[in-house]
Amino acid sequence: MKDIYDVIIIGGSAAGYTAALTLKTLRNDLDVLLVRVDEKAQVPCAIPYLAATLETCDKNILPDEPLKKLGVEIVVDEVLGIDRENKTIETAKGLKFRYGKLILSTGSTPFTPPIEGTNLKGVYTITKKWEILQELQKAVREAKKIVVIGGGFIGVELADDLSNLKKDVTIVEILPHCLLLNLDEEFAIKVEEILKTKGVKIMTNCRVEAILGKEKVEAVKLSDGKTIPADVVVVAVGVRPNISLAEKAGLKIGERSIAVDEYMRTSDPNIYAIGDCAEKRSFFIGTPTPALLASVAAFEARVAAANIAGLRLPRTVLGVVGVFLTNIGGEAFGAAGLTESAAKRIGFDVITGKAETVDRHPGTMPGTRKTEVKLIFSKDGGYLLGGEACGGSCVGEFINLIGLAIQKHVTLYDLYTMQYGTHPLLTPSPIAYPIIAAALDAYKKLRS
Ligand SMILES: Cc1cc2nc3c(=O)[nH]c(=O)nc-3n(C[C@H](O)[C@H](O)[C@H](O)COP(=O)(O)OP(=O)(O)OC[C@H]3O[C@@H](n4cnc5c(N)ncnc54)[C@H](O)[C@@H]3O)c2cc1C
C-alpha cells in the first residue's frame, strides 16, 4: 500500500464500486484506492430478498475480485477527515493518504422517524450493514407477525419476499396507495392486489403513532387508535444522505445532499461526489429531486470517472430521469421519468397512450404473460415525459428504453415510427409492439 494515489474513493457500494471499475477500465495507469467501512459490502438492491429468496447474507456480497483484477487497492476502514489544503484523508485506524482527486460516495443511511418505540428490541431499519442484516434475517425468519412501516419499493419488496415464508405481514402506508411516489394509481393498485392475493395485509392512509412494547416490540399503534400485534417491525420510510464528512470538510451542501455541478464536481474542483450522498436535479424542471437509486449512482460514477480520466466528451449530468423497476409476486413493474400525476403536478399539459398485449407471440406460446404499457407525452411538441409498464421480464428492457428515449427528447412521432426487432420467444408481436401501440394511442387522442 502506498500513501499517495491519483484517485481515492470513499465508499465501496454502487457508486464507489462503479467509479473504481470505470476509472481503471478507462485509465489503467491511474493509481486508485477505495476505502470503505464494511468488510463485506452488500448488494443493496437485493437486501429485501434476504428474507426468503437468498439463503444467507454471504450470498449477497459485492465481490472484490473484479476491482482487484484491475489493480484497484481496497482498504477497509472509516475515513474520519479530509484535509483539502494538503489533499489528504485520515482514517479511524490512523492511516493517512494523499489524493490527486477524491471521490465521495458515502451513500445514505435509513431514516428513523421521530416516533416512540423505535429503540425497542425487534424494531429494524433496512441498513446495508452485513452484521445487522444477519440479525434482521434471523429475526424475521423466527417471527410470526411482522409489520412493515412504509409502502415504498423497499417495503413492498420486503413484504412480498416475507409472504413467501407464509408470515403474517402487514404494510402500513401513510399515502392512499403503496408505491404512489413511483407509479400512477392504476399500477399501484395492481401491486397491492398481487400482495393481497399473497396474504399481505395493506393498511393505507394510515399513520403509525407509536411502536409499543416493554423491552421488545409487541404492537404498532396507528393514529386512529387501532393496534397491530407484531414480533418484528421493519421501518422502511426512506433514507438520508451521509454528508457529515463533506460538511466537516467545508464543502457546499445543497438542500440535503452534497452540491455538485454537471460533471459531479463539488465546490472543491479536486473532489467529486456521486451516488446517494450527491445532490440530484430533476431532468424535467431542474429542481433538487430525491432519486436515490443504484442505477443513478452507477451512472453518476461513470460520468465522474470519465471526467477524471480526461475524456473530452460532454459527459454532463443534465438531470436525473429516474428509472425504477421492481418485481412483486413474479409480476414486473417499472416506470421511467414522470408519472401522469407527477407531470400534471409540475404543470405539463399531458396526453397519454396505453397498450395491452402479450410478451410473446402468438399468445399461445408457453410462458406468455400479459404486458401493459402506458406512455405520457407533453401535448406541446409530443415529447415523451414518462412511461410505466407491468407484465413479464420484458418490462425491464421496455422501461430502460423509455428512459433513454426521454433522455434523448424523443417524441410520440419518433416512437410511432420506431424500428425494432421481434421474435416469438423474446418479444411481443411486430403488429402489437406495445411501445408503438401506446404511442399510436396517444397520437390518435392528440388528433381527435
Ligand atoms: C433495501 C434496498 C433496496 C434497493 N433496491 C434498489 C433497486 O432495486 N434498484 C435501484 O436502482 N436502487 C435500489 N436501492 C437504492 C440503492 O441501493 C442506492 O441508491 C445505492 O446503494 C446508492 O449507492 P451509493 O454507493 O451511493 O451508497 P451506499 O450504497 O449507501 O454506500 C455507501 C458506502 O460508503 C460507505 N461509507 C460511508 N461513509 C464512509 C466513510 N466515512 N469512510 C468509508 N466508507 C464510508 C458506507 O459504509 C457504504 O458502504 C435500494 C436500496 C435499499 C436499501
The ligand as a Gaussian input file, in Angstrom:
#p B3LYP/6-31G(d) Opt

LIG

0 1
 C      -33.232000      -2.447000       0.504000
 C      -32.853000      -1.603000      -0.661000
 C      -33.234000      -1.984000      -1.944000
 C      -32.901000      -1.196000      -3.038000
 N      -33.266000      -1.597000      -4.303000
 C      -32.878000      -0.862000      -5.371000
 C      -33.157000      -1.310000      -6.707000
 O      -33.769000      -2.360000      -6.927000
 N      -32.720000      -0.540000      -7.731000
 C      -32.025000       0.626000      -7.535000
 O      -31.639000       1.280000      -8.513000
 N      -31.752000       1.073000      -6.276000
 C      -32.149000       0.359000      -5.206000
 N      -31.858000       0.793000      -3.938000
 C      -31.127000       2.066000      -3.752000
 C      -29.642000       1.815000      -3.880000
 O      -29.282000       0.750000      -3.075000
 C      -28.846000       3.048000      -3.519000
 O      -29.248000       4.106000      -4.334000
 C      -27.365000       2.769000      -3.731000
 O      -26.920000       1.785000      -2.847000
 C      -26.544000       4.022000      -3.570000
 O      -25.221000       3.688000      -3.709000
 P      -24.073000       4.565000      -3.037000
 O      -22.797000       3.895000      -3.398000
 O      -24.265000       5.972000      -3.395000
 O      -24.331000       4.496000      -1.479000
 P      -24.439000       3.328000      -0.413000
 O      -24.953000       2.085000      -1.040000
 O      -25.176000       3.876000       0.736000
 O      -22.935000       3.045000       0.003000
 C      -22.131000       3.967000       0.659000
 C      -20.934000       3.241000       1.219000
 O      -19.995000       4.168000       1.741000
 C      -19.511000       3.724000       2.977000
 N      -19.074000       4.884000       3.768000
 C      -19.852000       5.897000       4.215000
 N      -19.102000       6.775000       4.922000
 C      -17.824000       6.301000       4.893000
 C      -16.599000       6.761000       5.440000
 N      -16.528000       7.877000       6.158000
 N      -15.481000       6.027000       5.219000
 C      -15.526000       4.899000       4.477000
 N      -16.672000       4.424000       3.945000
 C      -17.802000       5.108000       4.155000
 C      -20.731000       3.017000       3.589000
 O      -20.356000       2.150000       4.603000
 C      -21.319000       2.326000       2.361000
 O      -20.742000       1.075000       2.160000
 C      -32.174000       0.010000      -2.820000
 C      -31.796000       0.388000      -1.529000
 C      -32.114000      -0.411000      -0.452000
 C      -31.679000      -0.010000       0.935000

